[in-house]
Amino acid sequence: MFSCDADKTLNMSVINQYGGDWKGSMTCWPDISFTPELRYTDDPFSADITIAVALADDNAKKWSQRIPADLVPRLIAFEQIWLGNAYITLFFISRSESARNLFTSNMGLFWYIIKHCNSWHPLETLQLFNERKKKILSFLGLPEEPAVFNTFKKLNLLKPDNHVVNALTTVMKSGTYKALLHVKFLTEDLINLLAKYPDLSSSKLIQRYQPSWEYFSFSDELSTITESAEDYELGVKWVATKLTGNNPQVVLERIDERITHHFRNKSEVSQRKKPNCSYPKPPVEGNDHIKPISKYYDILRESEEQEHCVQNYHEMVLDGSTYFYKITRPQRATIQLNVEDSGKIYLEDIKLKHNTTPSAEIEHVIYEWLLSSKKGIDLERYQYKLVCESEDYNDDDF
């Protein structure tokens, strides 16, 4: 794979990922030049052999020992973390003191320049490195501010792709970085999130961001919640003002609950515009503690009080295929009876508030009530469903 000439030129040869023979040579520091004899990409410095492999190979030692010792670990880190090509990095930092200084002080910006300018001729890129720092930002179309340099230093991107480059550009140009003064690390997930929703950067929770939050998909969950807020006309800024606190998981759960509550209230206002129609006569009469839900507004009220979606069954109640009852003792719950086309009645469900499971005591009371009606109501179907649910077979809730 490697050989070294008397003049310490490194020769490389490998069958690359495209199935072709790849050969190239690279002269020693400081007169770095790189000549691939065969390449399969548009990048003239493309190599399938990582510099970490070359540095560890005995045949390449005469070449690698000419590289300044302080640069070796940085070159390996650059190649591994930034998915960069350390050979092209060597080319630039050997020819430009400004490029070397930028590489050692701000790898994030160095990586961004190479990614941004990958279609340029190397001499054009070298000319850019030799400009003043603010002029470099101007060439890249970024704000000429010290905060931009600091933002690049915070980048902690593991193998970023071109999508991340585009997202990072969006974050910079939107000015989002100005609100990230206290963020210690900027990860790929956070950059993609802020590129999509720049207004979230103003939140106190985002400013406390830790990469470890991604273990429970913080960015994905927050993105989903933000989309829901937009759908229900709450907006991104509303979400940002709610993102306060030290526990991100709890904060997201609370925001989700608020959005759900907002939607429920908004939905009920819309639903109450419908007439308060009466439902068909229930198949089983109620008693002192079990009352049939006989009107449309009553089913809305039951859904609101018990915080479940029984209101969505309105059409089924109207056509006489489903009936609901509310029971107050021994527990507050909602009962659902279904009627088949044959006229057979069966107990479909019993749910407490938030769709939680009822106790054995309330089930016994309901069984006694249904059996006393002498309507031949099927209880076995409901009991079988309970067995299935205990084995992790979950039917839809109200």
C-alpha positions in Angstrom: 0.0 0.0 0.0 2.8 2.4 0.9 6.4 2.9 -0.2 8.9 5.7 0.3 11.4 6.9 -2.3 14.9 8.1 -1.4 13.7 11.7 -1.6 11.0 10.7 0.9 8.2 10.9 -1.6 5.3 8.8 -0.3 3.8 6.4 -2.9 0.3 5.0 -2.3 -1.6 2.3 -4.1 -5.0 0.8 -3.3 -8.0 -0.8 -4.9 -10.6 1.9 -4.0 -14.3 1.7 -3.2 -15.1 2.0 -6.8 -13.2 -1.1 -7.7 -10.4 0.6 -9.6 -6.7 0.8 -8.9 -5.8 4.1 -7.2 -2.3 5.3 -7.2 -0.8 8.6 -6.0 2.3 10.2 -4.6 2.9 12.9 -2.0 6.1 14.7 -1.4 7.3 15.7 2.1 6.8 18.7 4.2 7.2 21.6 3.5 7.1 21.0 -0.3 3.8 19.1 -0.2 2.5 18.2 -3.6 -0.1 15.5 -4.4 -0.4 13.7 -7.7 -3.1 11.0 -8.0 -2.6 8.9 -11.2 -6.3 7.9 -11.1 -9.2 9.4 -9.4 -13.0 8.8 -9.3 -14.2 12.1 -7.9 -14.0 15.8 -8.8 -11.7 16.5 -5.8 -8.1 16.6 -7.1 -6.8 15.6 -3.7 -9.2 12.7 -3.2 -7.7 9.7 -1.4 -9.2 6.5 -0.1 -6.3 5.9 2.3 -6.7 7.8 5.5 -3.7 9.7 6.8 -4.1 7.9 10.2 -3.2 4.7 8.3 -0.2 6.3 6.6 1.1 7.6 9.8 1.0 4.2 11.4 2.7 2.4 8.5 6.4 1.5 8.8 6.9 2.1 5.1 5.6 5.6 5.4 7.7 6.7 8.4 10.4 8.5 6.4 7.6 10.7 5.0 5.5 11.1 8.1 8.5 12.0 10.3 8.9 15.2 8.3 5.5 16.5 9.3 5.8 18.8 12.4 5.0 16.7 15.5 2.4 19.2 16.8 0.3 18.8 13.7 0.1 15.0 13.6 -2.7 14.6 16.2 -4.6 17.5 14.8 -4.4 16.0 11.3 -5.8 12.7 12.6 -8.6 14.5 14.6 -9.5 16.6 11.6 -9.8 13.6 9.3 -11.8 11.6 11.8 -14.1 14.2 13.2 -14.7 16.4 10.2 -14.8 13.7 7.6 -12.1 15.9 5.9 -9.2 14.9 3.8 -6.0 15.5 5.7 -3.8 15.3 2.6 -5.4 18.4 1.1 -5.1 19.9 4.6 -1.4 19.2 4.6 -1.2 20.9 1.2 -2.7 24.1 2.4 -1.0 24.4 5.8 2.4 23.7 4.3 2.1 26.6 1.9 0.4 29.2 4.0 1.2 30.3 7.5 -2.2 31.9 7.7 -3.8 28.6 6.8 -1.7 26.7 9.4 -2.7 29.2 12.1 -6.3 29.0 11.2 -6.2 25.2 11.2 -4.6 25.0 14.6 -6.8 27.7 16.2 -10.2 27.1 14.5 -10.6 23.7 12.9 -14.3 24.3 12.4 -13.8 27.3 10.2 -10.9 25.6 8.3 -13.2 22.6 7.6 -16.0 25.0 6.5 -13.7 26.8 4.1 -12.5 23.6 2.4 -16.1 22.4 2.2 -17.4 25.7 0.9 -14.6 26.1 -1.6 -14.2 22.5 -2.8 -15.0 23.5 -6.4 -12.3 26.2 -6.3 -8.8 25.8 -7.7 -6.3 25.2 -4.8 -4.5 28.5 -5.5 -7.8 30.4 -5.1 -8.3 28.7 -1.7 -4.7 29.5 -0.7 -5.3 33.1 -1.6 -8.4 33.1 0.6 -6.5 31.7 3.6 -4.0 34.6 3.3 -6.7 37.2 3.7 -7.6 38.9 7.0 -10.0 36.9 9.1 -13.0 39.2 8.5 -12.3 39.2 4.8 -12.4 35.4 4.8 -15.9 35.6 6.3 -16.9 38.1 3.7 -15.8 35.8 0.9 -17.9 33.0 2.4 -20.9 35.2 2.6 -21.0 35.2 6.4 -21.3 38.2 8.9 -17.9 39.7 9.6 -18.2 39.4 13.4 -16.1 37.8 16.1 -19.1 35.8 17.3 -19.0 33.9 14.0 -15.4 32.8 14.7 -16.5 31.7 18.2 -19.4 29.8 16.8 -17.2 27.8 14.5 -14.9 26.9 17.4 -17.9 25.4 19.2 -18.7 23.0 16.4 -18.7 19.3 17.5 -19.8 17.6 14.3 -19.2 13.9 13.9 -18.7 13.1 10.2 -20.9 16.0 8.9 -22.2 15.9 5.3 -23.1 18.6 2.8 -26.6 18.9 4.4 -24.9 20.0 7.6 -22.8 22.5 5.7 -26.0 24.0 4.2 -27.7 24.0 7.6 -24.7 25.7 9.2 -24.7 28.4 6.5 -28.4 29.0 7.2 -27.8 29.3 11.0 -25.0 31.8 10.4 -26.8 33.9 7.9 -30.0 34.0 10.0 -28.1 35.5 13.0 -29.1 32.6 15.2 -25.5 32.2 16.4 -25.8 35.5 18.3 -28.1 33.8 20.9 -25.8 30.9 21.4 -23.2 32.7 23.5 -23.5 30.2 26.4 -23.8 27.0 24.4 -20.6 25.0 24.8 -21.0 22.6 21.9 -22.9 22.8 18.6 -23.8 19.4 17.3 -25.2 18.3 14.0 -28.7 17.7 15.5 -28.8 21.2 17.1 -27.6 22.9 13.9 -30.2 21.2 11.8 -32.9 22.1 14.3 -31.9 25.8 14.4 -31.6 26.0 10.6 -35.3 24.8 10.5 -36.5 26.9 13.4 -34.1 29.8 14.0 -36.5 31.5 16.5 -35.9 28.6 19.0 -32.4 29.9 19.6 -33.7 32.6 21.9 -35.0 30.0 24.4 -33.2 29.5 27.7 -33.4 25.8 27.3 -31.5 25.8 24.0 -28.9 28.1 25.5 -28.3 25.3 28.1 -28.0 22.7 25.4 -25.9 19.6 26.1 -25.0 17.0 23.4 -26.1 14.2 25.9 -29.7 15.4 25.5 -29.8 13.6 22.2 -29.9 10.2 24.0 -33.7 10.7 24.1 -33.8 12.5 20.7 -34.2 16.0 22.1 -33.9 17.7 18.7 -36.3 15.3 16.9 -38.9 15.7 19.7 -38.6 19.4 19.8 -38.9 19.6 16.0 -42.1 17.5 16.1 -43.6 19.7 19.0 -42.7 22.8 17.0 -44.5 21.5 14.0 -47.6 20.8 16.0 -47.5 24.3 17.5 -47.4 25.8 14.0 -50.3 23.5 12.9 -52.4 24.8 15.8 -51.4 28.4 15.1 -49.3 28.8 18.2 -46.0 29.4 16.3 -42.3 28.9 16.9 -41.9 32.0 19.1 -44.6 30.6 21.4 -42.6 27.4 21.8 -39.4 29.3 22.4 -40.9 31.3 25.3 -41.9 28.0 26.9 -38.5 26.4 26.6 -37.2 27.2 30.1 -36.0 25.0 32.8 -33.1 22.6 33.4 -34.8 19.2 32.6 -35.3 19.1 28.8 -37.4 16.0 28.8 -39.9 17.4 31.4 -40.0 20.7 29.5 -40.9 19.0 26.2 -43.6 17.0 27.9 -45.2 20.1 29.4 -45.2 21.9 26.1 -46.7 18.9 24.4 -49.5 18.9 27.1 -50.1 22.6 26.5 -50.4 22.1 22.8 -52.8 19.2 23.3 -54.9 21.3 25.7 -54.9 24.2 23.2 -56.1 21.9 20.4 -58.8 20.4 22.6 -60.2 23.8 23.5 -60.0 25.1 19.9 -61.6 21.9 18.6 -64.4 22.1 21.2 -65.2 25.7 20.2 -65.6 24.5 16.6 -67.6 21.5 17.6 -70.0 23.5 19.8 -71.1 25.4 16.6 -72.9 22.2 15.7 -76.5 21.8 17.1 -76.9 20.0 20.4 -78.7 17.0 18.8 -80.2 14.1 20.8 -78.8 10.5 20.5 -80.9 7.4 19.9 -82.4 5.7 23.0 -79.7 3.6 24.7 -80.1 -0.2 24.7 -79.6 -0.4 28.5 -81.2 1.9 31.0 -79.0 3.7 33.5 -79.3 3.8 37.3 -78.4 6.2 40.2 -74.6 6.0 39.4 -74.6 5.1 35.7 -76.1 7.6 33.3 -76.4 7.3 29.5 -74.8 10.1 27.4 -77.9 11.2 25.4 -76.9 14.5 23.8 -74.0 15.8 21.6 -72.9 18.5 24.1 -72.8 15.9 26.8 -70.3 13.7 24.9 -68.2 16.8 24.4 -68.3 17.5 28.1 -67.4 13.9 28.9 -64.4 14.1 26.6 -63.3 17.3 28.3 -63.8 16.1 31.9 -62.2 12.7 31.3 -59.5 14.0 28.9 -60.0 11.3 26.2 -61.3 11.4 22.6 -64.8 9.9 23.1 -66.1 12.9 21.2 -64.7 11.4 18.0 -67.4 8.7 18.2 -70.2 11.2 17.6 -71.2 9.8 14.2 -71.2 6.2 15.5 -73.5 7.2 18.4 -75.8 9.0 16.0 -76.2 5.9 13.8 -76.9 3.6 16.9 -73.8 1.4 16.6 -72.2 2.8 19.8 -73.4 4.1 23.1 -71.6 5.8 26.0 -72.4 6.0 29.7 -70.7 7.8 32.5 -70.4 6.1 35.9 -69.6 8.1 39.1 -69.2 5.3 41.7 -67.1 3.5 42.8 -64.8 5.4 40.3 -65.5 8.0 37.7 -65.3 6.3 34.3 -66.7 6.1 30.8 -68.5 3.0 29.5 -68.8 2.0 25.8 -71.4 -0.5 24.5 -71.4 -1.5 20.9 -74.4 -2.9 18.9 -73.8 -5.3 16.0 -76.1 -5.3 12.9 -77.7 -8.5 14.3 -78.7 -6.5 17.4 -76.2 -8.3 19.7 -74.9 -5.9 22.4 -71.4 -6.2 23.8 -69.2 -4.3 26.3 -66.5 -2.6 24.3 -64.6 -0.6 26.8 -64.3 1.0 30.3 -61.9 3.8 30.7 -61.0 6.1 33.6 -59.6 9.7 33.1 -56.7 9.8 30.6 -57.7 6.4 29.3 -56.3 4.7 32.4 -57.4 1.1 33.2 -60.3 0.7 35.7 -60.1 -1.3 38.9 -61.6 -4.8 39.4 -64.2 -3.2 41.7 -65.7 -0.9 39.1 -65.6 -3.7 36.5 -67.6 -5.9 38.9 -70.2 -3.1 39.4 -70.6 -2.6 35.7 -70.9 -6.4 35.1 -73.7 -6.6 37.7 -75.5 -3.7 36.1 -75.3 -5.2 32.6 -76.3 -8.7 33.7 -79.3 -7.3 35.6 -80.6 -5.7 32.4 -81.3 -9.3 31.1 -80.3 -8.1 27.6 -77.9 -11.0 27.0 -75.0 -8.6 26.8 -71.6 -10.2 25.8 -69.0 -9.6 28.4 -66.5 -12.2 27.2 -65.3 -10.0 24.4 -64.2 -7.2 26.8 -62.6 -9.7 29.2 -60.7 -11.4 26.3 -59.4 -7.9 25.3 -58.1 -7.4 28.8 -56.1 -10.6 28.5 -54.7 -9.5 25.2 -53.7 -6.1 26.6 -51.9 -7.7 29.5 -49.9 -9.5 26.8 -49.0 -6.2 25.1 -51.7 -6.4 22.4 -53.1 -2.9 22.6 -56.5 -1.9 21.0 -57.2 1.7 20.3 -58.3 3.8 23.2 -61.2 6.2 23.2 
